Amino acid sequence: MSAPVNELYDPQRVLHSAEFKVFARDQFPQKDIKQNLAAFTNPRHDLHLVQKPVPTPGPGQVVVHVRATGICGSDVHFWKHGRIGDTMVVSDENGLGHESAGIVYSVGEGVTQWKVGDRVAIEAGVPCSKPSCDFCRTGRYNACPDVVFFSTPPYHGTLTRYHLHPAGWLHRLPDNVTFEEGALLEPLTVALAGIERSSLRLGDPLLICGAGPIGLVTLLCARAAGAEPIVITDLAPSRLEFAKKLVPSVRTVLISREETSKDVALRVRKTLGIEPALALECTGVESSVHSAIYSVKFGGLVFVIGVGKEMQSMPFMHLSANEIDVKFQYRYANQYPKAIRLVSGGLLNLKPLVTHRYPLEHAIDAFDTASDIKSGSIKVQIVDE
Protein backbone atom coordinates (compact mmCIF):
# COMPACT_ATOMS: atom_id res chain seq x y z
CA MET A 1 0.00 0.00 0.00
CA SER A 2 1.68 3.22 -1.11
CA ALA A 3 0.94 6.56 -2.70
CA PRO A 4 2.63 7.66 -5.95
CA VAL A 5 6.18 8.73 -5.24
CA ASN A 6 5.75 12.20 -6.69
CA GLU A 7 2.92 12.91 -4.27
CA LEU A 8 4.99 11.69 -1.32
CA TYR A 9 7.96 13.86 -2.25
CA ASP A 10 6.43 17.03 -3.63
CA PRO A 11 9.47 19.33 -4.01
CA GLN A 12 7.44 22.41 -3.15
CA ARG A 13 6.59 20.84 0.20
CA VAL A 14 9.98 19.32 0.84
CA LEU A 15 12.23 22.22 -0.02
CA HIS A 16 10.50 25.25 1.42
CA SER A 17 10.08 24.26 5.05
CA ALA A 18 10.48 27.07 7.56
CA GLU A 19 11.34 24.53 10.26
CA PHE A 20 15.03 24.20 9.36
CA LYS A 21 17.58 25.36 11.89
CA VAL A 22 20.87 26.17 10.16
CA PHE A 23 24.16 25.71 11.99
CA ALA A 24 27.18 27.81 11.09
CA ARG A 25 29.93 26.04 9.18
CA ASP A 26 32.26 25.99 12.18
CA GLN A 27 29.51 25.13 14.64
CA PHE A 28 29.43 21.52 15.84
CA PRO A 29 26.14 20.65 17.54
CA GLN A 30 26.27 18.24 20.46
CA LYS A 31 25.07 14.75 19.69
CA ASP A 32 21.35 14.46 20.35
CA ILE A 33 19.57 11.43 18.95
CA LYS A 34 16.34 13.44 18.90
CA GLN A 35 17.79 16.00 16.50
CA ASN A 36 17.42 15.19 12.83
CA LEU A 37 20.65 16.67 11.48
CA ALA A 38 21.41 16.79 7.77
CA ALA A 39 24.12 18.19 5.48
CA PHE A 40 22.84 20.84 3.06
CA THR A 41 24.15 23.12 0.34
CA ASN A 42 22.57 26.00 -1.61
CA PRO A 43 23.05 28.14 -4.74
CA ARG A 44 25.61 30.25 -2.84
CA HIS A 45 27.78 27.12 -2.44
CA ASP A 46 27.46 27.18 1.33
CA LEU A 47 27.84 23.87 3.13
CA HIS A 48 26.33 23.47 6.57
CA LEU A 49 24.35 21.30 8.92
CA VAL A 50 20.66 21.88 9.41
CA GLN A 51 18.22 20.55 11.95
CA LYS A 52 14.92 19.47 10.43
CA PRO A 53 11.87 17.65 11.79
CA VAL A 54 11.93 13.90 12.33
CA PRO A 55 9.60 12.63 9.58
CA THR A 56 6.44 10.64 10.25
CA PRO A 57 5.89 7.77 7.82
CA GLY A 58 2.71 7.73 5.76
CA PRO A 59 1.15 4.74 4.03
CA GLY A 60 3.80 2.60 2.35
CA GLN A 61 6.64 4.57 3.90
CA VAL A 62 9.48 3.79 6.30
CA VAL A 63 11.68 6.10 8.36
CA VAL A 64 15.27 4.87 8.46
CA HIS A 65 17.82 5.87 11.09
CA VAL A 66 20.77 6.30 8.72
CA ARG A 67 23.88 4.77 10.24
CA ALA A 68 26.42 5.26 7.42
CA THR A 69 26.57 7.50 4.36
CA GLY A 70 29.38 7.77 1.84
CA ILE A 71 30.30 11.06 0.19
CA CYS A 72 30.09 10.78 -3.59
CA GLY A 73 31.87 12.99 -6.08
CA SER A 74 28.47 14.24 -7.21
CA ASP A 75 27.75 15.50 -3.68
CA VAL A 76 30.97 17.51 -3.77
CA HIS A 77 30.15 18.73 -7.29
CA PHE A 78 26.69 20.00 -6.29
CA TRP A 79 28.32 21.81 -3.36
CA LYS A 80 31.21 23.32 -5.30
CA HIS A 81 29.58 23.97 -8.67
CA GLY A 82 25.83 23.97 -7.98
CA ARG A 83 24.95 21.78 -10.93
CA ILE A 84 25.62 18.59 -12.86
CA GLY A 85 24.54 18.98 -16.47
CA ASP A 86 21.03 20.41 -16.53
CA THR A 87 20.39 19.54 -12.87
CA MET A 88 20.92 22.59 -10.68
CA VAL A 89 20.70 23.54 -7.02
CA VAL A 90 18.04 26.22 -7.39
CA SER A 91 16.30 26.17 -4.01
CA ASP A 92 17.41 27.93 -0.87
CA GLU A 93 18.67 24.65 0.57
CA ASN A 94 19.21 21.14 -0.77
CA GLY A 95 20.21 18.03 1.18
CA LEU A 96 23.15 15.88 0.05
CA GLY A 97 24.01 12.19 0.19
CA HIS A 98 22.70 9.06 -1.53
CA GLU A 99 25.03 6.23 -0.41
CA SER A 100 23.33 5.13 2.81
CA ALA A 101 22.37 2.24 5.04
CA GLY A 102 20.72 2.09 8.45
CA ILE A 103 18.02 0.70 10.72
CA VAL A 104 14.26 0.89 10.34
CA TYR A 105 13.11 3.47 12.88
CA SER A 106 9.35 3.52 12.21
CA VAL A 107 6.91 2.16 9.63
CA GLY A 108 3.75 3.54 8.09
CA GLU A 109 0.34 2.06 7.43
CA GLY A 110 0.31 -1.02 5.23
CA VAL A 111 4.03 -1.79 5.56
CA THR A 112 4.37 -5.50 6.35
CA GLN A 113 7.81 -6.41 4.98
CA TRP A 114 9.70 -4.26 7.49
CA LYS A 115 9.71 -3.89 11.24
CA VAL A 116 11.51 -1.56 13.61
CA GLY A 117 15.14 -2.63 13.99
CA ASP A 118 15.57 -4.21 10.55
CA ARG A 119 18.91 -3.45 8.90
CA VAL A 120 18.55 -2.00 5.40
CA ALA A 121 20.38 -0.42 2.48
CA ILE A 122 18.65 2.53 0.83
CA GLU A 123 18.26 2.54 -2.96
CA ALA A 124 18.26 6.28 -3.59
CA GLY A 125 16.63 6.30 -7.02
CA VAL A 126 12.87 5.73 -6.73
CA PRO A 127 10.99 5.58 -10.05
CA CYS A 128 7.29 6.30 -10.50
CA SER A 129 6.52 2.55 -10.91
CA LYS A 130 3.33 3.35 -12.85
CA PRO A 131 2.08 0.78 -15.41
CA SER A 132 1.95 3.57 -17.98
CA CYS A 133 5.71 4.16 -17.67
CA ASP A 134 7.40 2.02 -20.30
CA PHE A 135 10.80 2.21 -18.58
CA CYS A 136 9.45 1.07 -15.21
CA ARG A 137 7.30 -1.61 -16.82
CA THR A 138 10.26 -3.09 -18.76
CA GLY A 139 12.72 -3.01 -15.86
CA ARG A 140 14.86 -0.09 -17.07
CA TYR A 141 13.62 2.11 -14.28
CA ASN A 142 16.82 4.18 -14.18
CA ALA A 143 15.40 5.94 -17.27
CA CYS A 144 12.06 6.79 -15.61
CA PRO A 145 11.42 10.50 -16.38
CA ASP A 146 9.63 10.94 -13.05
CA VAL A 147 12.29 9.34 -10.86
CA VAL A 148 12.95 10.77 -7.41
CA PHE A 149 16.68 10.50 -6.85
CA PHE A 150 17.50 11.61 -3.35
CA SER A 151 20.28 14.26 -3.24
CA THR A 152 19.58 15.30 -6.83
CA PRO A 153 17.73 18.65 -6.77
CA PRO A 154 14.97 19.27 -5.99
CA TYR A 155 14.99 16.30 -3.58
CA HIS A 156 16.88 16.21 -0.30
CA GLY A 157 19.50 13.52 0.18
CA THR A 158 19.93 10.67 2.62
CA LEU A 159 22.76 12.30 4.58
CA THR A 160 20.53 12.86 7.54
CA ARG A 161 19.84 11.05 10.81
CA TYR A 162 16.23 10.14 9.93
CA HIS A 163 15.27 9.62 6.30
CA LEU A 164 11.78 8.97 4.92
CA HIS A 165 11.71 6.35 2.15
CA PRO A 166 9.24 4.16 0.24
CA ALA A 167 9.19 0.69 1.78
CA GLY A 168 9.61 -1.03 -1.59
CA TRP A 169 12.97 0.62 -2.27
CA LEU A 170 14.85 -0.66 0.76
CA HIS A 171 17.02 -3.79 0.70
CA ARG A 172 17.60 -6.12 3.63
CA LEU A 173 21.19 -6.34 4.86
CA PRO A 174 22.40 -9.79 5.96
CA ASP A 175 23.89 -9.96 9.43
CA ASN A 176 27.43 -10.29 8.03
CA VAL A 177 27.19 -7.06 6.01
CA THR A 178 28.07 -3.93 8.00
CA PHE A 179 26.38 -0.57 7.66
CA GLU A 180 29.55 0.79 6.04
CA GLU A 181 29.41 -1.99 3.47
CA GLY A 182 25.70 -1.34 3.07
CA ALA A 183 26.43 2.28 2.18
CA LEU A 184 29.11 1.14 -0.30
CA LEU A 185 26.51 -0.94 -2.12
CA GLU A 186 25.41 2.19 -4.00
CA PRO A 187 28.74 2.81 -5.80
CA LEU A 188 29.05 -0.96 -6.19
CA THR A 189 25.77 -1.06 -8.12
CA VAL A 190 27.21 1.53 -10.51
CA ALA A 191 30.19 -0.73 -11.20
CA LEU A 192 28.02 -3.83 -11.51
CA ALA A 193 25.76 -2.12 -14.03
CA GLY A 194 28.84 -1.24 -16.08
CA ILE A 195 30.22 -4.78 -15.91
CA GLU A 196 26.85 -6.18 -16.95
CA ARG A 197 26.19 -3.75 -19.83
CA SER A 198 29.75 -4.04 -21.15
CA SER A 199 29.40 -7.84 -21.42
CA LEU A 200 32.81 -8.40 -19.83
CA ARG A 201 33.85 -12.01 -20.38
CA LEU A 202 36.18 -14.41 -18.57
CA GLY A 203 39.74 -13.78 -19.72
CA ASP A 204 39.11 -10.42 -21.39
CA PRO A 205 42.16 -8.12 -21.32
CA LEU A 206 40.87 -4.97 -19.66
CA LEU A 207 41.74 -1.32 -19.21
CA ILE A 208 40.19 0.62 -16.31
CA CYS A 209 40.62 4.39 -16.52
CA GLY A 210 40.64 6.07 -13.11
CA ALA A 211 41.44 4.69 -9.66
CA GLY A 212 38.90 6.73 -7.74
CA PRO A 213 36.13 5.02 -5.74
CA ILE A 214 34.16 3.91 -8.83
CA GLY A 215 37.31 2.77 -10.63
CA LEU A 216 38.46 0.78 -7.61
CA VAL A 217 35.07 -0.88 -7.11
CA THR A 218 35.05 -1.63 -10.84
CA LEU A 219 38.49 -3.20 -10.42
CA LEU A 220 37.18 -5.50 -7.69
CA CYS A 221 34.20 -6.47 -9.85
CA ALA A 222 36.32 -7.05 -12.95
CA ARG A 223 38.70 -9.31 -11.04
CA ALA A 224 35.75 -11.28 -9.65
CA ALA A 225 34.31 -11.51 -13.19
CA GLY A 226 37.56 -13.04 -14.47
CA ALA A 227 39.11 -10.24 -16.55
CA GLU A 228 42.80 -10.96 -17.21
CA PRO A 229 45.10 -9.13 -17.47
CA ILE A 230 43.91 -5.81 -16.03
CA VAL A 231 45.62 -2.42 -16.15
CA ILE A 232 44.38 0.67 -14.30
CA THR A 233 45.43 4.28 -14.90
CA ASP A 234 45.41 7.38 -12.73
CA LEU A 235 47.14 10.71 -12.13
CA ALA A 236 47.76 9.97 -8.43
CA PRO A 237 50.46 7.48 -7.40
CA SER A 238 48.72 6.92 -4.06
CA ARG A 239 45.57 5.69 -5.75
CA LEU A 240 47.49 3.30 -7.97
CA GLU A 241 49.26 1.97 -4.88
CA PHE A 242 45.85 1.50 -3.27
CA ALA A 243 44.69 -0.41 -6.36
CA LYS A 244 47.67 -2.77 -6.02
CA LYS A 245 46.74 -3.44 -2.40
CA LEU A 246 43.18 -4.28 -3.41
CA VAL A 247 44.15 -6.48 -6.37
CA PRO A 248 47.88 -7.34 -6.26
CA SER A 249 47.88 -8.69 -9.83
CA VAL A 250 46.63 -5.45 -11.40
CA ARG A 251 49.09 -3.53 -13.56
CA THR A 252 49.28 0.23 -13.21
CA VAL A 253 50.03 3.20 -15.45
CA LEU A 254 50.72 6.56 -13.85
CA ILE A 255 49.76 9.27 -16.34
CA SER A 256 50.64 12.94 -16.46
CA ARG A 257 48.66 15.90 -17.72
CA GLU A 258 51.42 16.68 -20.24
CA GLU A 259 51.04 13.36 -22.10
CA THR A 260 48.90 13.00 -25.17
CA SER A 261 46.12 10.42 -25.18
CA LYS A 262 47.97 8.43 -27.83
CA ASP A 263 51.09 8.34 -25.65
CA VAL A 264 49.04 7.03 -22.72
CA ALA A 265 47.49 4.40 -24.99
CA LEU A 266 50.93 3.18 -26.10
CA ARG A 267 52.01 2.76 -22.47
CA VAL A 268 48.75 0.99 -21.61
CA ARG A 269 49.28 -1.54 -24.39
CA LYS A 270 52.93 -2.04 -23.44
CA THR A 271 52.08 -2.52 -19.76
CA LEU A 272 49.21 -4.87 -20.54
CA GLY A 273 51.25 -6.84 -23.11
CA ILE A 274 48.17 -7.08 -25.31
CA GLU A 275 45.60 -4.77 -26.83
CA PRO A 276 42.64 -4.57 -24.45
CA ALA A 277 39.33 -5.79 -25.79
CA LEU A 278 37.44 -3.52 -23.41
CA ALA A 279 38.02 -0.26 -21.60
CA LEU A 280 35.90 0.74 -18.62
CA GLU A 281 36.28 4.51 -18.38
CA CYS A 282 35.53 5.64 -14.83
CA THR A 283 36.45 9.34 -14.90
CA GLY A 284 34.38 10.99 -17.65
CA VAL A 285 37.39 13.22 -18.43
CA GLU A 286 37.70 13.85 -22.16
CA SER A 287 41.44 13.09 -22.41
CA SER A 288 40.93 9.85 -20.48
CA VAL A 289 38.10 8.81 -22.79
CA HIS A 290 40.43 9.47 -25.73
CA SER A 291 43.15 7.34 -24.13
CA ALA A 292 40.67 4.51 -23.76
CA ILE A 293 39.63 4.82 -27.41
CA TYR A 294 43.24 4.70 -28.65
CA SER A 295 44.04 1.77 -26.34
CA VAL A 296 41.43 -0.80 -27.34
CA LYS A 297 41.89 -3.18 -30.24
CA PHE A 298 40.03 -3.23 -33.56
CA GLY A 299 36.42 -4.08 -32.78
CA GLY A 300 36.86 -3.22 -29.12
CA LEU A 301 34.48 -1.45 -26.78
CA VAL A 302 34.92 1.67 -24.68
CA PHE A 303 32.30 1.72 -21.95
CA VAL A 304 32.00 5.07 -20.19
CA ILE A 305 30.89 4.81 -16.58
CA GLY A 306 32.27 8.18 -15.45
CA VAL A 307 30.37 11.46 -15.65
CA GLY A 308 32.11 14.30 -17.45
CA LYS A 309 31.45 17.71 -18.93
CA GLU A 310 28.35 18.18 -21.06
CA MET A 311 30.04 18.58 -24.47
CA GLN A 312 33.07 16.50 -25.48
CA SER A 313 34.89 15.72 -28.73
CA MET A 314 35.68 12.22 -29.98
CA PRO A 315 38.36 10.93 -32.42
CA PHE A 316 35.69 10.07 -34.94
CA MET A 317 37.82 8.62 -37.74
CA HIS A 318 39.82 6.42 -35.37
CA LEU A 319 36.58 5.04 -33.97
CA SER A 320 35.20 4.48 -37.45
CA ALA A 321 38.32 2.95 -39.02
CA ASN A 322 38.73 0.55 -36.09
CA GLU A 323 35.06 -0.34 -35.58
CA ILE A 324 35.30 0.67 -31.93
CA ASP A 325 32.00 0.91 -30.09
CA VAL A 326 31.35 3.50 -27.40
CA LYS A 327 28.60 2.89 -24.85
CA PHE A 328 27.39 4.83 -21.85
CA GLN A 329 25.62 4.22 -18.58
CA TYR A 330 23.04 6.19 -16.64
CA ARG A 331 22.96 5.24 -12.96
CA TYR A 332 21.81 1.62 -12.50
CA ALA A 333 18.80 -0.67 -12.27
CA ASN A 334 18.16 -4.09 -10.70
CA GLN A 335 21.63 -4.31 -9.15
CA TYR A 336 21.12 -4.15 -5.37
CA PRO A 337 20.17 -7.82 -4.79
CA LYS A 338 23.22 -8.94 -6.77
CA ALA A 339 25.48 -6.50 -4.92
CA ILE A 340 24.30 -7.78 -1.54
CA ARG A 341 24.89 -11.41 -2.57
CA LEU A 342 28.43 -10.65 -3.73
CA VAL A 343 29.38 -8.83 -0.52
CA SER A 344 27.63 -11.23 1.84
CA GLY A 345 29.11 -14.22 0.02
CA GLY A 346 32.64 -12.89 0.35
CA LEU A 347 33.37 -12.43 -3.37
CA LEU A 348 33.92 -8.68 -2.95
CA ASN A 349 35.67 -7.07 0.02
CA LEU A 350 34.61 -3.43 0.15
CA LYS A 351 35.87 -2.67 3.64
CA PRO A 352 39.32 -1.31 2.65
CA LEU A 353 37.67 1.41 0.55
CA VAL A 354 36.56 3.38 3.61
CA THR A 355 39.61 5.42 4.54
CA HIS A 356 38.02 8.17 6.65
CA ARG A 357 35.08 8.23 9.06
CA TYR A 358 33.37 11.21 10.69
CA PRO A 359 30.40 11.49 13.05
CA LEU A 360 27.30 13.16 11.64
CA GLU A 361 27.93 16.25 13.75
CA HIS A 362 31.24 16.73 11.87
CA ALA A 363 29.87 16.15 8.37
CA ILE A 364 31.35 19.44 7.13
CA ASP A 365 34.85 18.23 8.04
CA ALA A 366 34.08 15.03 6.14
CA PHE A 367 33.28 17.01 3.00
CA ASP A 368 36.49 19.01 3.35
CA THR A 369 38.45 15.76 3.46
CA ALA A 370 36.55 14.20 0.55
CA SER A 371 37.11 17.26 -1.65
CA ASP A 372 40.86 17.56 -0.89
CA ILE A 373 42.93 15.37 -3.22
CA LYS A 374 45.90 15.76 -0.82
CA SER A 375 43.97 14.03 1.99
CA GLY A 376 44.61 10.61 0.48
CA SER A 377 40.96 9.66 0.92
CA ILE A 378 39.25 7.00 -1.15
CA LYS A 379 35.81 6.84 0.42
CA VAL A 380 34.85 9.18 3.24
CA GLN A 381 31.86 8.03 5.27
CA ILE A 382 29.70 9.82 7.82
CA VAL A 383 28.47 7.52 10.58
CA ASP A 384 25.87 7.82 13.29
CA GLU A 385 25.52 5.44 16.21
N, C-alpha and C positions, 0 to 999 in steps of 0.2 A: 504494500500500500504506500504510494508516494505521489506527490504532486509533481508536475513538470518542473524540471530543473530551473528553467528560466524564471518561473514564478517564485521559486524558493530563494533565488539569488538575484533578485532585481537590483541592478547596479545603482539605481537612484536611491533605493532604500539602504543598501549596504554602505555606500561611499559617503553619504552626507549626514552621518550621525553626529549630533552635537555632544554625544556622551564621551568622546575621546578625551583622555587626559594625556597631554604630550609632555614627555620628559626631555630636558635639555640633553645635548649630545654627551656631555661629560657628567651627567647625573646618573648614578647607579641606584635604582630603587632597591630597598631591602626585599629579600625573598618573602613572598606572601602568597601561599597557594590559592588564596581567594582572589588575587588580582590576575586578570587575564591580560598579560603583557603580550605585545607583538612588536615586530620590527617593521617600520614604515619608511617610505620615501615620498617625494612629491616633485612637482615640476621645477622647483628651485634646487633640486638635487640635495636637499637635506636628508639626513639619515638619523632616525631617532626611535626611541621606544615610545609606545603609547599604551595607555591602559584603556581597555574597552570592556563592555559588558560580557559576562559569561553567557553564551548563547543557551537558549532553551530549545530542545529538539521538537520539531513538528512531526506530522505523520511521515513515516518513511525515512526519518533522519536520525543521525547518531552524533553525539558530541564526543570527540576524542580528546583526551589529555595527551598532547603531543610530547613525547619523551626525547625524540632526537630529530633534528632537521639539518640537512646538509646545505651549504651555500653553493649555489650553482653560478656559473659564469653569467647566466642571463640575469640573475638577481643583481649582481654587481653592475651589469650593463644598464639595467633600468635605473639603478641609483646614479651612476656616473653620467649616463647619456640621455636618460629619460625616454628612450624608445628602442625598439628592435623592429626594423622594417617599418611597416605602417602602424604598428601597435605602440601607442604612446601613453605615458603617464600624464593624464590631463586633469585629474581630479585634484583636490587639495591634498589628499593623502591616499597612498596605496600600499597595502601590505605585501610583504615579500615572502619567498620560500615556497617550495613545492616538493622537496625531497624529505618526506616525514613518515614517522611511525610512532605509535603510542598505544594507549590503553583506552578502551571504551569507558567513558565517564558517565554517560546517561543515554537512554534510548527513547525514541518517540513512539507514538501510537502505531501499531501494526508491524513493528520491527520484531521478528521472531528469531532471526539467524544470529543475533548478537545479544550479549548480556554484559552488564557492568563487569569490568575486569578483564575482558577478552583483549588479547594482544593483536594489534592490527597494523598493516601497512596501508598508507593512504595513496590511492591512485588519484593524482591531482587533476587529470583531464576527464571531465564528466560530460558526455554527449547528451543530446536531447532524448535519445532512445525512442523516438516516435516512429510508428510503422511507416509513416509517410516519408521518412528520411532514408533515402537510398543507401547512404554511407553507413548509417547505423544498422539498417536491415541486412546489409551484406557483410557486416563484420569489419568494415574499414572505418571505424568510428572516429579515428584520429582526423578524418576529413570532414566531420560533421560541422556545418557552418554555424550551428548554434551551440557549440561546445562551451562549457564553462571550464576554463583552465585556471585554477587558483594560482595567484601571483602574477597572472597576465592581466593588465588593466582591461576592464574596470573592476576585476574581482580581486579581493584581498587574498593573500597567500596563507600558507599553513604554518608559517613561522610565528606561532602564537601558542599560548599555554592551552587554550581550549578552542578547538576548531569544529565547526558544524559541517557535517558531510552526509551525502546520501548513503544510506545503508548498503546499497548494492554496489558501491564503488570502494569498498574496503576489502582487504585481503587478510586472511587469518595467518598469523605468524606461528610456525611451529616452535616448540619450547626451546629448541637448540639454535634458533635464530635470534640474535640480540636486536635491540631497538636500533643500534647503530647500523647493523647490517640491514635491518628493515628499511631504514632511510636510504641506504645505498642501493636498494632495489630499483629506485627510480632511474638513476643514471645507467644501471645495469640493463633495464628494459630498452633504453636507447641503443645500447650496443647490441643487444640480442636482436632487435628489429633490423639493425644493419646487417648482422651476420645472416639472418634469415632471408632478407630481400636480396642480398648479394649472391646467394646460392654458393657460399664457400664450401668447398669439398675437401675431403680427407686428402692430405698431401699437397694441397695447393701452395705454391710459393707466394708469399704475401708481403706487401708493403703496408705499414700503418704509418700515417703521417700525423705526428703530434703525440706527445707523451704527457698530456694533461689528464685530468680525471677520466674523460670519455675515452681517450686513446689508451689509457692503461686498463680500463675495464674491457675495452675491445680486445686488447692483447690477451687478457685472461680468457676471454670467450674464444678467441681464435685458437689459442693453444688447446683448450678443451675440445674444440671442434676438429682438431687434427691438422691445422695448417702447418706446413713445413717446407722450407725454412721460413722464418719470419724476421723482417728487419723493421725497426721503428726509428723515426727521425724526430729531432727536436732542436730548438735553439739553446736549450738549457742543459748543461752537462749533468746537473743534479737530477733532473727528471729522467735522463737516460740511465743514470746509475740506479735510480729507483726501479726503472723497468727491468734492469738486469737482476735486481733482488727479487722481483715478482716472478719473472720467468728467466732463469739463468741461461737458457739456450738462445734467447733472442739476440739478434745482432743489432748494433746501433750505429746510427750515422748522425754526428753532430754537424748541423748546418750553420751557416753564417748568413747575415743579411746581404753581404757583398756578393755572394755566389749567384750565378744564374740558375734558373730552374733546370736547364739542360745539364749543367755541371753537377747539380745535386743528383739528377737521375743517373748520370754515369757512375757516381760513387755508390748509389743504391744498388745498381746492378752488379758492380764489382764486389761490394760487401756481401750481397746475397749469393753471388756465384751463379745466378740464373736470372732470366728476365721474369719478374713477377707476373702471374696471371691476373692478379687482382690487387687493387690498392684501395684501402679503406681510409679515406681522408677525414680526419677528425678535428681539423682546425677551421675550415671554411676560408682560410686566407688564400687570396688569389695565387700568389707565387707558389704556395704549397700544392694547390690544386694542379698548377702547371707541372710541378715536379712529378706529381703522381701520373699525369698524362704521359710525360716523356719517359717514365720508368717502365710502364707495363708493356707487355709484348703485343705483337700483332694479334688482333682479336680479343685483347684483354678488356677488363672492366675497371673503371674508376668509380667507386661508390662514395658519394660525399655525405658524410654524417654530420660534419661540422656546419655551423651557421656563420656565414660571412656577410660582407657588405652587399647591399641590394643589387648593384650592377657590377658585373665582372666580365672580363674578356676571356676568350678561350682560343687556343691554337687550333683553329678550325681545320686547316689543311692537314695537319699532323693527325688529328682525330680521324679525318676522312680517309686519308691514304693508308692508315693502319687499322681501319675498322674497329676503333676503340669506342666502346660504349661508355656513356656517363649517365649515372643514375643518382637520384636524390632521395632523401628521407624526410618526412615530416612527423616529428614526435614518434609515437609508437601505438600499437593496438594489440591486444590479446597476448601480452608478454608477461604479465605479473605472475600467473600460476607457474609458468616455466621457470622464471627467475627464482621463485621461492623453492622449487624442487632442486634446482642446481645448487643453491646455497645450503639448503638443509641437508642435501645428500653429500655434501663435501666436495663437489666437483669444482667449485669456485670459492676461493678464500678472499673475501673482500676486506677483512679486518685491517690489513696493513695500509689500506688507502686512507684511513682516518689518521691524519698527522697532528691535528690540533682540535682541542675541545674547549668550549666556553659555556658557562651557565647562561641561561636565558637573560638574566639581568645584565650580562656583559656582551650582549649580541652585537653592539656597535664595535667593540674591540675585535670580535670575530670577523666582521666585514673588513675591518682595516687589515687584518692578517690575510684574509682570502684575496684581497685586491692588491697586495704587495708581492710582486714576483720575487723579491729578495728574502721573503719570509721562509721560503723553502716548503711552503704548504702544498699538499696535494688535495686533500679534502678536509675542509674545516667544518666541524659540526657544532651545533648549539644544542645542549642537552638540558633536560629539566627532570629533576627527581620527583 
